[in-house]
Amino acid sequence: MTNVIIPAAGVGTRLRPHTHTAPKALLPVAGKPILGHILDRIAAVDGLGTIRLVVGFLGDQIEEYVRTRYDLNVRFVQQAELLGLGYAVHLALEDTPDDDPVLIILGDTILDVDLGSFVTGPEDAIGVKEVDDPRRFGVIETDGRYITRLVEKPADPPSKWAVVGLYGIHSTGLLRRCLKDVIGSARTSAGEIQMTDALQLMVERGSRMRAVPVDGWFDCGKVETLLQTNRHLLGKSALHYQLDGSIVLPPVYIAPSAVVERSVIGPYVSIGQGARVADTVVRNSIIADEAQVSRCVMEDSLVGARATVEGTAKRLNVGDSSAVGLP
């Protein structure tokens, strides 16, 4: 049985103002919240056990979303202190059986990968991707077969292989003990308990850990990358729309209850439930649920839920229930 841990307690400072009123995991991309894309993939994993969702600020919104839309065995773990990814995983492991493998997926990352493959076979596995500037990530070094070293945000990276936030752990008991040892030693980076430190301890204590390349890694941690992820997911969609009086340039997603009038939509636009777009040209943007957009020319923009935008031509980042361009 494969248990799952999804850390989703971060406050999402790089996505403000949207994360003042909604948790990062519930921000929309390509027609559903980030977390919805993650849970849809998890639901397809064979032998799925308990999903432990680590929540914090505005966690009640996450719990309501999951309970009303998914028939999954989910437990919600409260993280009162934001002490880093390692601490979040430590909390979720407290009642996780040592003998069951655990799949760990960050709550702000969408991965286009077979998740089940990360918990097949007897070895621990970490998802990685080669990046141009690995100094912003956890970085691995290998002997050609197994990981020999992990380091968090190194000034002098040992490789260009960055950790993408996907872990398939068979040595669940060993991970638990290593996290406790890291926490007990007060070892931190920027005041946080790092997952990479615990994984390095696991390697030193005998874990044979594979590095698994993941090409489909889509970070949703800031507006620019959220829009890039929206583009990628819409690009895989086969949806087509014909709207009287409007022009639709695919790929786009338009929710069934959205209203579009006298507008040019797309490419790469998502419009949420209950939204209204009128007399507007919009491309490469996300318009969230119940937003009202009229008489605009808009590109590379993110408009929050219930926001109102009228009579403007610019790139926008508008939070929930805000108003732009009104007299």
C-alpha positions in Angstrom: 0.0 0.0 0.0 1.4 3.4 -1.0 0.8 6.3 1.3 1.1 9.9 0.0 2.3 13.1 1.7 1.4 16.5 0.1 3.0 19.5 2.0 0.7 22.4 1.3 1.1 24.7 4.3 3.3 27.4 2.7 1.9 31.0 2.6 3.0 31.6 -1.0 4.6 35.0 -0.7 5.6 35.1 -4.3 2.0 34.8 -5.4 0.6 37.7 -3.4 -1.9 39.3 -3.5 -3.7 36.0 -4.4 -2.4 34.1 -1.4 -3.7 36.7 1.0 -7.1 35.2 0.5 -6.5 31.7 -0.8 -3.9 29.0 -0.2 -1.4 28.6 -3.0 -2.5 25.0 -3.7 -6.0 26.3 -4.6 -5.0 28.9 -7.2 -6.5 28.0 -10.6 -4.5 26.7 -13.6 -6.0 25.2 -16.8 -9.5 24.9 -15.3 -8.9 23.6 -11.9 -6.8 24.3 -8.7 -3.1 23.3 -8.6 -4.1 20.7 -6.0 -6.8 19.3 -8.2 -4.3 18.4 -10.9 -2.1 16.7 -8.3 -4.9 14.7 -6.7 -6.2 13.6 -10.1 -2.8 12.0 -10.8 -2.5 10.5 -7.3 -5.9 8.9 -7.6 -4.6 6.8 -10.5 -1.8 5.2 -8.4 -2.3 1.5 -7.8 -2.6 0.3 -4.2 -3.2 3.9 -2.9 -3.4 4.2 0.8 -3.8 7.3 3.0 -3.1 10.8 1.6 -1.8 13.1 4.3 -2.2 16.7 3.3 -0.1 19.1 5.4 -2.0 22.4 5.7 -1.5 25.7 7.6 -2.7 29.2 6.7 -6.2 29.0 5.1 -6.1 25.2 5.4 -9.8 25.1 6.0 -10.3 26.0 2.3 -8.1 23.1 1.2 -10.0 20.7 3.4 -13.4 21.9 2.1 -12.2 21.6 -1.5 -10.9 18.1 -1.1 -13.8 16.7 1.0 -16.4 18.1 -1.5 -14.7 16.9 -4.7 -12.8 13.7 -3.9 -13.7 10.3 -2.5 -10.2 9.6 -1.2 -8.8 8.5 2.1 -7.3 11.9 3.2 -6.0 13.0 6.5 -5.3 16.7 7.2 -2.1 17.4 9.2 -1.9 20.9 10.8 1.5 22.6 10.5 1.4 25.5 13.0 5.1 26.5 12.5 6.4 27.0 9.0 9.8 25.4 9.6 10.4 24.1 6.2 9.6 21.1 4.0 11.5 18.6 6.2 9.5 19.6 9.2 6.2 19.3 7.2 7.1 15.7 6.1 8.2 14.9 9.7 4.7 15.9 10.9 3.0 13.7 8.3 5.2 10.7 9.0 4.2 10.5 12.7 1.5 7.9 12.1 2.7 6.5 8.8 3.7 2.7 8.9 7.4 2.1 8.5 6.8 -0.8 6.1 4.6 1.1 3.6 6.3 3.1 0.9 5.4 6.8 0.8 5.1 9.1 -2.2 5.9 12.8 -1.4 4.7 15.5 -3.8 4.9 19.2 -3.2 1.5 21.0 -3.1 2.6 23.8 -5.5 4.1 21.6 -8.3 2.4 19.9 -11.2 4.3 16.9 -12.5 3.6 15.2 -15.9 5.0 11.8 -14.9 3.8 8.3 -14.0 3.7 8.6 -10.2 3.3 4.9 -9.7 6.8 4.3 -11.1 8.3 6.1 -8.2 7.2 3.5 -5.7 7.9 0.3 -7.8 11.0 -1.6 -7.0 12.9 -1.8 -3.7 14.9 1.4 -3.9 14.2 5.0 -2.9 13.8 7.4 -5.7 14.0 11.2 -6.2 12.7 13.1 -9.2 15.3 15.4 -10.7 15.7 17.7 -13.7 18.7 19.3 -15.3 18.5 23.1 -15.0 20.6 26.0 -16.1 21.0 27.6 -12.6 20.8 24.9 -9.9 21.8 27.3 -7.1 18.1 27.9 -6.4 17.3 24.3 -5.7 18.3 21.2 -3.9 21.0 19.5 -6.0 22.2 16.0 -6.3 25.5 14.3 -7.2 25.6 10.6 -8.3 28.2 7.9 -9.0 26.5 7.1 -12.3 23.9 4.8 -10.7 22.9 6.1 -7.2 22.8 9.4 -5.5 25.9 10.0 -3.4 25.3 13.6 -2.2 22.5 16.1 -1.8 22.9 19.8 -0.9 20.4 22.6 -0.6 20.8 25.7 -2.7 24.6 25.4 -3.1 26.7 28.4 -4.0 28.9 25.9 -6.0 26.6 23.2 -7.3 28.1 19.7 -7.7 25.8 19.2 -10.8 23.0 20.8 -12.7 20.5 18.2 -11.5 17.8 19.9 -9.4 15.4 18.1 -7.0 11.9 18.7 -8.4 9.9 17.9 -5.2 8.9 14.3 -6.0 10.1 11.5 -3.7 9.3 7.8 -3.7 10.5 6.4 -0.4 10.6 2.7 0.5 12.8 3.3 3.6 10.0 5.1 5.4 11.3 4.3 8.9 14.8 5.4 8.0 13.4 8.7 6.6 11.5 9.3 9.8 14.6 8.7 12.0 16.8 10.9 9.8 14.3 13.8 9.9 14.1 13.5 13.7 17.9 13.6 13.9 18.1 16.7 11.7 15.4 18.4 13.8 17.2 17.3 17.0 20.5 18.7 15.8 18.9 22.0 15.0 20.4 21.8 11.6 18.7 24.5 9.4 19.1 26.5 6.3 17.5 30.0 6.3 15.8 28.9 9.5 14.1 25.9 7.9 14.4 22.1 8.3 15.5 20.9 4.9 14.4 17.7 3.3 17.8 17.4 1.5 19.6 17.2 4.9 17.5 14.2 5.9 17.9 12.5 2.5 21.7 13.0 2.7 21.6 11.2 6.1 19.7 8.4 4.5 22.4 8.0 1.9 25.1 8.0 4.5 23.2 5.3 6.4 22.8 3.0 3.5 19.9 4.0 1.4 20.3 3.2 -2.3 18.6 6.2 -3.8 17.9 6.5 -7.5 17.8 9.8 -9.4 14.8 9.7 -11.8 14.8 12.4 -14.6 11.4 14.2 -14.8 10.9 16.3 -17.9 7.4 17.4 -17.0 8.1 19.6 -14.0 5.9 22.6 -13.7 6.5 24.9 -10.8 3.5 27.1 -9.8 5.3 29.2 -7.2 5.0 32.6 -8.9 2.8 34.3 -11.5 5.2 33.8 -14.4 5.6 30.1 -13.8 1.8 29.6 -13.1 1.1 31.1 -16.5 3.7 28.9 -18.1 2.1 25.8 -16.5 -1.3 27.0 -17.7 0.2 27.2 -21.3 1.6 23.7 -21.0 -1.6 22.1 -19.7 -3.9 23.9 -22.2 -1.5 22.8 -25.0 -2.4 19.2 -24.2 -6.1 19.9 -24.2 -8.4 18.9 -27.1 -11.3 21.2 -26.0 -12.8 23.4 -28.7 -15.3 26.2 -28.3 -17.6 28.1 -30.7 -19.2 31.2 -29.1 -21.6 33.4 -30.9 -20.2 36.9 -31.4 -16.8 36.0 -30.0 -13.5 34.6 -31.5 -11.8 31.7 -29.7 -8.1 31.0 -30.5 -7.2 27.6 -29.0 -6.0 26.2 -26.8 -8.2 27.7 -24.1 -10.4 26.5 -21.2 -13.8 28.2 -20.6 -15.8 26.9 -17.7 -19.4 25.8 -18.5 -20.9 28.6 -16.4 -18.7 31.3 -17.7 -20.1 34.0 -20.0 -18.1 35.4 -22.9 -19.5 38.2 -25.1 -18.1 40.1 -28.0 -14.5 39.1 -27.1 -11.4 37.5 -28.5 -10.2 34.7 -26.2 -6.8 33.0 -26.5 -4.5 31.5 -27.1 -3.6 30.1 -23.7 -6.5 31.5 -21.6 -8.4 29.9 -18.7 -11.7 31.3 -17.6 -13.3 30.0 -14.4 -16.8 29.2 -13.3 -19.2 32.0 -13.2 -16.8 34.5 -14.7 -18.0 37.1 -17.3 -15.7 38.5 -20.1 -17.2 41.1 -22.4 -15.8 43.4 -25.1 -12.3 42.1 -24.3 -9.2 40.8 -26.0 -7.3 38.4 -23.7 -4.4 36.0 -24.2 -2.0 34.0 -22.1 -4.0 34.7 -18.9 -6.0 33.2 -16.1 -9.3 34.6 -15.1 -10.6 33.0 -11.9 -14.1 32.1 -10.8 -16.7 34.8 -10.8 -14.3 37.5 -12.0 -15.8 40.3 -14.2 -13.7 41.6 -17.1 -14.9 44.1 -19.6 -13.5 46.5 -22.2 -10.0 45.3 -21.7 -6.9 44.3 -23.7 -5.1 41.9 -21.5 -2.1 39.6 -21.8 0.1 37.7 -19.3 -2.3 38.4 -16.5 -3.8 36.8 -13.5 -7.2 38.0 -12.3 -8.4 36.7 -9.0 -11.8 35.3 -8.0 -14.6 37.8 -7.8 -12.3 40.6 -9.0 -13.7 43.3 -11.4 -11.5 44.7 -14.2 -12.9 47.3 -16.6 -11.5 49.5 -19.3 -7.8 48.9 -19.2 -5.0 47.7 -21.5 -2.1 46.3 -19.5 -0.5 43.3 -17.8 -2.4 42.7 -14.6 -2.0 40.8 -11.3 -5.3 41.4 -9.5 -6.2 39.7 -6.2 -9.5 38.2 -5.2 -12.5 40.6 -4.8 -10.5 43.6 -6.1 -11.5 46.3 -8.5 -9.4 47.8 -11.3 -10.3 50.6 -13.7 -13.7 51.4 -12.2 -14.7 55.1 -11.9 
